[in-house]
Amino acid sequence: MTKVYNVGVEATLEVISGKWKPVIMCDLHDGAMRTGELRRAIPSISQKVLTEQLRELERDGVITRTVYNEMPPRVEYALTEHGMTLSGLLQQICRWGEADVQRRSDNGEHVLIRHFGDDAPSREELLG
């Protein structure tokens, strides 16, 4: 059976849709990461959802999963060449989001972007 898309954006969204997939791909842009590193980079994601999103991205050929024969076992995730082709799109989405957060902040809304490793307060500190 042939799958038919009305426009190309449907095909793209089928691969990158979901709250966490674009975030995972952005985190993997600079290199491979282990599951624990991804969890620390995305503190709001549950282990179950992270595992599901990683499996879907791997199924779609966007990331690779490498298991190292070590004790304890080590697993790393990285973008594939195909996944790297989404980098420009994700960077544009990121820049748009940063500009929108700045606009909202300028309009008096209490909002910020907390980059992993930045000095911005943690989610726990913000929620008190």
Contacts in CASP RR format, 6 or more apart in sequence:
PFRMAT RR
TARGET T0000
AUTHOR 0000-0000-0000
METHOD contacts of the structure
MODEL  1
MTKVYNVGVEATLEVISGKWKPVIMCDLHDGAMRTGELRRAIPSISQKVL
TEQLRELERDGVITRTVYNEMPPRVEYALTEHGMTLSGLLQQICRWGEAD
VQRRSDNGEHVLIRHFGDDAPSREELLG
5 11 0 8 1.000
5 14 0 8 1.000
12 89 0 8 1.000
15 21 0 8 1.000
15 57 0 8 1.000
15 60 0 8 1.000
15 62 0 8 1.000
16 22 0 8 1.000
16 25 0 8 1.000
16 62 0 8 1.000
16 86 0 8 1.000
18 53 0 8 1.000
20 42 0 8 1.000
20 45 0 8 1.000
20 49 0 8 1.000
20 50 0 8 1.000
20 53 0 8 1.000
21 53 0 8 1.000
21 56 0 8 1.000
21 57 0 8 1.000
22 90 0 8 1.000
22 93 0 8 1.000
23 42 0 8 1.000
23 45 0 8 1.000
24 38 0 8 1.000
24 42 0 8 1.000
24 50 0 8 1.000
24 53 0 8 1.000
24 54 0 8 1.000
24 57 0 8 1.000
24 63 0 8 1.000
24 77 0 8 1.000
25 57 0 8 1.000
25 62 0 8 1.000
25 63 0 8 1.000
25 79 0 8 1.000
25 83 0 8 1.000
25 86 0 8 1.000
25 90 0 8 1.000
26 90 0 8 1.000
26 94 0 8 1.000
27 33 0 8 1.000
27 38 0 8 1.000
27 41 0 8 1.000
27 42 0 8 1.000
27 116 0 8 1.000
28 63 0 8 1.000
28 77 0 8 1.000
28 78 0 8 1.000
28 79 0 8 1.000
29 79 0 8 1.000
29 84 0 8 1.000
29 87 0 8 1.000
29 90 0 8 1.000
31 78 0 8 1.000
31 79 0 8 1.000
32 66 0 8 1.000
32 76 0 8 1.000
32 77 0 8 1.000
32 78 0 8 1.000
33 41 0 8 1.000
33 76 0 8 1.000
33 77 0 8 1.000
33 78 0 8 1.000
34 74 0 8 1.000
34 75 0 8 1.000
34 76 0 8 1.000
34 77 0 8 1.000
35 47 0 8 1.000
35 50 0 8 1.000
35 51 0 8 1.000
35 54 0 8 1.000
35 75 0 8 1.000
35 77 0 8 1.000
38 45 0 8 1.000
38 50 0 8 1.000
38 54 0 8 1.000
38 77 0 8 1.000
39 45 0 8 1.000
39 47 0 8 1.000
39 50 0 8 1.000
40 116 0 8 1.000
41 116 0 8 1.000
42 50 0 8 1.000
43 122 0 8 1.000
43 123 0 8 1.000
44 123 0 8 1.000
45 53 0 8 1.000
54 63 0 8 1.000
54 65 0 8 1.000
54 77 0 8 1.000
57 63 0 8 1.000
58 64 0 8 1.000
58 65 0 8 1.000
58 77 0 8 1.000
61 80 0 8 1.000
61 82 0 8 1.000
61 83 0 8 1.000
62 79 0 8 1.000
62 80 0 8 1.000
62 82 0 8 1.000
62 83 0 8 1.000
62 86 0 8 1.000
63 77 0 8 1.000
63 78 0 8 1.000
63 79 0 8 1.000
63 80 0 8 1.000
63 83 0 8 1.000
64 77 0 8 1.000
64 78 0 8 1.000
64 79 0 8 1.000
64 80 0 8 1.000
65 75 0 8 1.000
65 76 0 8 1.000
65 77 0 8 1.000
66 75 0 8 1.000
66 76 0 8 1.000
66 77 0 8 1.000
66 78 0 8 1.000
67 73 0 8 1.000
67 74 0 8 1.000
67 75 0 8 1.000
68 74 0 8 1.000
68 75 0 8 1.000
68 76 0 8 1.000
79 87 0 8 1.000
97 113 0 8 1.000
98 113 0 8 1.000
101 111 0 8 1.000
101 112 0 8 1.000
101 113 0 8 1.000
104 111 0 8 1.000
105 111 0 8 1.000
105 112 0 8 1.000
112 120 0 8 1.000
113 120 0 8 1.000
114 120 0 8 1.000
114 121 0 8 1.000
114 122 0 8 1.000
114 123 0 8 1.000
END
